[in-house]
Amino acid sequence: MTNHTVLAFPLAERWTGFWRGEIGVWILTSGLQIALLLIGGLLGARFINWVAQRISRRIDAEYQESDQLVRSESAKHRQAVASVISWVSIAILFVVVAVEITDALAIPIGSLVAPAAVLGAALGFGAQRLVQDLLAGFFIITEKQYGFGDLVALTVAGIAVPAEGTVEDVTLRVTKLRSPEGEMLTIPNGQIVKTVNLSKDWARAVIDIPVPTSADLNEVNELLHEVATKAMDDRKLHDLLLDAPQMMGVESIGLDTVNLRMVARTLPGKQFEVGRQLRVLVIAALRRAGVGSPTDGSGPMVGAIVHPATAGGAEVETQGPTEDKK
């Protein structure tokens, strides 16, 4: 028992001496301050993210609870601005924490001026694309080019095919799109050359209708005008259309067909759904009127297709009128 007591005193004295020493004092003062700054910065960043997500959910809940079929432009812009403000706030918070840590480490700010100048020059050359992304993102938000929930087609530098999808997030640096196939596309804002917003204020459904050249165009026009007039009374289309569809007349002339065009103004982002419904109505009306029916031989047929295995350039007709095959 005496031996244990004798050993305990040196350990206690050693432990007390450690905290009274230079390292212990630094841990209790500057070290503790740095730890609190780091913990406070992380908690502050999480709080900012929580507030931004809560604001976004509240804006989205207002849309879900209302009878609106599409989000308003102000709601889209508010969600984009909330995302940007949270991103900028977190960046500022980390800068403040970094400055406070340098102060806690007793590093003189004046001595960092020369290294910061050199570092800034290096970043100026190496981070040009980052600065370009931030500036492009700033103008995208302030000019309201697109916002959360918009259907867009973005032409990206170096890529021939535009990136199409629904905007799920917009920050100062990147834009995130959800493609029709469900893929998440992350595009740097500085690489966006052209922006096509398919759901800004209103949209237009364009329906091209091929009609056989043998059909009476006056009769077909009257039939399509009737379809356009009755479209406003359709239960599925009434709430999506802003006005009655309009016939634009003959769009193009082919060898066997004449293409007529019908257009309709719709709610933002609903042009594809409206186009599908209108095509169903047009096909049903043309079939009832007997226009382009395959049974009368006047409808457009698939032309002769040359089979790749045919020798001597002979043509083999895979489809076509019965008279042509004889």
C-alpha positions in Angstrom: 0.0 0.0 0.0 2.9 2.3 0.8 4.5 1.6 -2.5 1.4 2.5 -4.4 1.0 5.8 -2.6 4.6 6.7 -3.3 4.1 6.0 -7.0 0.9 8.0 -7.2 2.5 11.2 -5.9 5.2 11.3 -8.7 2.5 10.7 -11.4 0.3 13.5 -10.0 3.2 15.8 -9.8 4.2 15.0 -13.3 0.7 15.5 -14.6 0.3 18.8 -12.8 3.8 19.9 -14.0 2.8 19.1 -17.6 -0.2 21.5 -17.6 1.9 24.2 -15.9 4.6 23.8 -18.5 4.9 25.6 -21.9 3.1 23.0 -23.9 0.3 22.5 -21.4 -0.3 26.3 -21.1 -0.4 26.5 -24.9 -3.0 23.7 -25.1 -5.2 25.3 -22.4 -5.0 28.7 -24.2 -4.3 28.8 -27.9 -4.9 25.1 -28.5 -8.3 25.2 -26.8 -9.2 28.4 -28.7 -8.3 26.8 -32.1 -10.3 23.6 -31.3 -13.3 25.7 -30.4 -13.0 27.8 -33.6 -12.8 24.6 -35.7 -15.8 23.0 -33.9 -17.8 26.3 -34.1 -17.0 26.6 -37.8 -18.2 23.1 -38.6 -21.3 23.6 -36.5 -21.9 27.0 -38.2 -21.6 25.5 -41.7 -24.0 22.7 -40.8 -26.5 25.3 -39.4 -26.2 27.4 -42.6 -26.9 24.3 -44.7 -29.8 23.3 -42.5 -31.4 26.8 -42.8 -30.9 26.8 -46.6 -32.5 23.4 -46.9 -35.4 24.4 -44.7 -36.0 27.5 -46.8 -35.9 25.4 -50.0 -38.3 22.8 -48.6 -40.6 25.6 -47.4 -40.7 27.2 -50.9 -41.2 23.8 -52.5 -44.0 23.0 -49.9 -45.8 26.2 -50.9 -45.8 25.0 -54.5 -46.9 21.4 -53.6 -49.7 22.6 -51.4 -51.0 25.1 -54.0 -53.1 24.2 -57.1 -50.3 25.5 -59.4 -49.2 23.0 -62.0 -45.7 24.6 -62.4 -43.4 26.6 -60.1 -43.5 30.4 -60.4 -40.5 32.2 -61.7 -40.1 34.0 -58.3 -40.1 30.6 -56.5 -37.4 29.3 -58.8 -35.2 32.3 -58.3 -35.7 32.3 -54.5 -34.5 28.7 -54.3 -31.4 29.5 -56.5 -30.6 32.6 -54.4 -31.0 30.6 -51.2 -28.5 28.0 -52.5 -26.0 30.7 -53.5 -26.3 32.7 -50.2 -25.6 29.5 -48.2 -22.6 28.7 -50.3 -21.2 32.2 -50.0 -21.9 32.3 -46.2 -20.0 29.1 -45.6 -17.1 30.4 -47.6 -17.0 33.6 -45.6 -17.3 31.6 -42.3 -14.3 29.5 -43.2 -12.2 32.6 -44.1 -13.1 34.2 -40.7 -12.2 31.0 -38.9 -8.9 30.8 -40.8 -8.0 34.4 -39.9 -8.9 33.8 -36.2 -6.7 30.6 -36.2 -3.7 32.6 -37.5 -4.3 35.2 -34.8 -4.4 32.4 -32.2 -1.2 31.0 -33.5 0.3 34.5 -33.1 1.2 34.7 -36.8 1.6 38.4 -37.8 -0.7 39.2 -40.7 1.7 41.7 -42.1 4.3 39.0 -42.7 1.8 37.1 -44.9 1.4 40.0 -47.3 4.3 39.0 -49.5 3.5 35.3 -49.6 -0.1 36.1 -50.2 0.9 38.3 -53.2 2.9 35.5 -54.7 0.2 32.9 -54.0 -2.4 35.3 -55.5 -0.4 35.7 -58.7 0.0 31.9 -58.9 -3.7 31.4 -58.4 -4.4 34.1 -60.9 -2.8 31.9 -63.6 -3.8 28.5 -62.3 -7.4 29.3 -61.1 -8.6 31.3 -64.1 -11.3 28.7 -64.8 -12.5 28.9 -61.2 -12.8 32.7 -61.4 -14.6 32.3 -64.7 -17.1 29.8 -63.2 -17.8 32.1 -60.2 -18.4 35.2 -62.4 -20.6 33.2 -64.8 -22.6 31.8 -61.9 -23.1 35.3 -60.5 -24.6 36.6 -63.8 -26.7 33.4 -64.2 -28.3 34.1 -60.8 -28.6 37.9 -61.1 -30.0 37.8 -64.7 -32.4 35.0 -63.8 -31.4 32.9 -66.8 -32.8 29.8 -65.1 -33.6 28.5 -61.6 -34.5 25.4 -59.6 -36.9 23.2 -61.5 -36.4 24.8 -64.9 -36.1 22.5 -68.0 -33.0 23.7 -69.9 -30.6 22.8 -72.7 -27.1 24.0 -72.0 -24.5 24.2 -74.8 -21.1 23.3 -73.1 -17.8 24.3 -74.7 -16.1 21.4 -76.4 -19.3 19.3 -76.5 -21.4 19.1 -79.6 -24.6 17.8 -78.0 -26.3 20.1 -75.6 -26.8 19.0 -72.0 -30.6 18.7 -71.4 -32.4 18.2 -68.1 -34.1 19.7 -65.1 -32.2 22.1 -62.9 -31.7 20.6 -59.4 -29.1 22.9 -58.0 -27.4 26.2 -59.0 -24.4 27.6 -57.2 -21.8 30.2 -58.2 -19.5 27.5 -59.5 -21.6 24.7 -61.0 -25.1 23.9 -62.3 -26.5 20.4 -61.6 -29.0 18.9 -64.1 -31.1 15.7 -63.9 -31.3 14.2 -67.4 -34.4 12.5 -68.7 -32.5 9.2 -68.1 -32.1 10.0 -64.4 -28.4 10.9 -64.7 -27.0 13.8 -62.6 -25.0 16.2 -64.8 -22.6 18.7 -63.1 -21.6 21.5 -65.4 -19.1 24.3 -64.5 -20.9 27.6 -65.1 -17.8 29.1 -66.9 -18.1 26.4 -69.6 -21.7 27.2 -70.5 -21.7 28.9 -73.9 -25.4 29.0 -74.6 -28.5 28.6 -72.4 -31.9 27.6 -73.7 -34.6 27.8 -71.1 -37.5 25.5 -72.1 -39.7 26.5 -69.2 -39.4 30.3 -68.9 -42.8 32.0 -68.4 -44.5 29.8 -71.1 -43.6 27.1 -73.6 -44.8 26.1 -77.1 -45.7 22.6 -78.3 -45.0 22.1 -82.0 -46.8 19.2 -83.8 -45.9 18.4 -87.4 -48.6 16.4 -89.1 -47.7 14.5 -92.3 -50.6 14.2 -94.7 -50.6 12.3 -98.1 -50.4 14.6 -101.1 -53.6 12.9 -102.5 -55.7 14.2 -99.5 -57.8 17.3 -99.8 -55.9 19.9 -97.8 -58.9 22.1 -97.3 -60.8 19.2 -95.7 -57.7 18.3 -93.6 -57.3 21.9 -92.4 -61.0 22.1 -91.3 -60.6 18.8 -89.5 -57.4 20.0 -87.7 -59.0 23.3 -86.8 -61.9 21.4 -85.2 -59.3 19.3 -83.2 -57.6 22.5 -82.1 -60.9 24.0 -81.0 -62.0 21.0 -79.0 -58.6 20.7 -77.4 -59.5 23.4 -74.9 -62.4 21.3 -73.7 -60.3 18.2 -73.2 -60.0 17.3 -69.5 -56.2 16.6 -69.7 -55.3 19.6 -71.8 -57.6 22.3 -70.4 -55.3 23.2 -67.5 -52.1 22.9 -69.5 -53.0 25.1 -72.4 -52.8 28.9 -72.2 -54.9 29.3 -75.4 -56.3 27.2 -78.2 -53.8 25.6 -80.5 -53.2 27.3 -83.8 -52.7 25.9 -87.3 -49.7 27.4 -89.1 -50.4 25.9 -92.5 -48.1 23.9 -94.7 -44.6 23.6 -93.2 -42.9 21.5 -95.9 -43.6 19.5 -99.0 -42.2 16.0 -99.5 -42.4 13.5 -102.3 -45.4 11.7 -101.0 -46.5 13.9 -98.0 -47.3 17.4 -97.1 -46.4 18.4 -93.5 -48.8 20.7 -91.7 -47.8 22.4 -88.4 -49.9 23.0 -85.3 -48.6 25.0 -82.4 -49.9 25.5 -78.9 -48.8 27.8 -76.0 -48.6 25.8 -72.8 -47.5 26.2 -69.2 -43.7 26.2 -68.6 -42.2 22.8 -69.1 -45.6 21.2 -70.2 -45.0 21.4 -74.0 -43.9 17.8 -74.3 -47.0 16.4 -72.4 -49.3 18.7 -74.5 -47.6 17.6 -77.7 -48.2 13.9 -76.9 -51.8 14.5 -76.1 -52.4 16.6 -79.2 -50.8 14.0 -81.5 -53.2 11.4 -80.0 -56.2 13.6 -80.8 -54.9 14.4 -84.3 -54.3 10.7 -85.2 -57.7 9.7 -83.9 -59.4 12.5 -86.0 -57.5 11.6 -89.2 -58.3 8.0 -88.8 -62.0 8.7 -88.3 -61.9 10.8 -91.5 -60.1 8.1 -93.4 -57.1 10.4 -94.2 -53.9 8.5 -94.8 -55.5 5.1 -94.1 -53.1 2.3 -95.1 -56.0 0.3 -96.7 -56.6 2.8 -99.5 -53.0 2.8 -100.6 -52.8 6.6 -100.5 -50.9 6.9 -97.3 -47.2 7.5 -97.2 -45.3 4.2 -97.4 -41.7 3.3 -96.5 -39.6 3.5 -99.6 -37.6 0.7 -101.2 -34.7 -0.3 -99.0 -31.6 -1.8 -100.5 -30.6 -4.9 -98.7 -26.9 -4.9 -97.8 -26.5 -8.6 -98.9 -27.9 -7.9 -102.4 -25.3 -8.3 -105.1 -25.0 -6.2 -108.2 -26.8 -3.3 -106.8 -30.3 -4.8 -107.1 -32.9 -3.3 -104.9 -35.2 -5.4 -102.6 -38.4 -3.7 -101.5 -39.1 -4.6 -97.8 -42.2 -2.5 -97.7 -44.3 -0.7 -100.2 -47.6 -0.8 -102.1 -48.6 -4.1 -103.5 -48.7 -2.7 -107.0 -45.0 -1.7 -106.9 -43.9 -5.2 -106.0 -45.5 -6.7 -109.1 
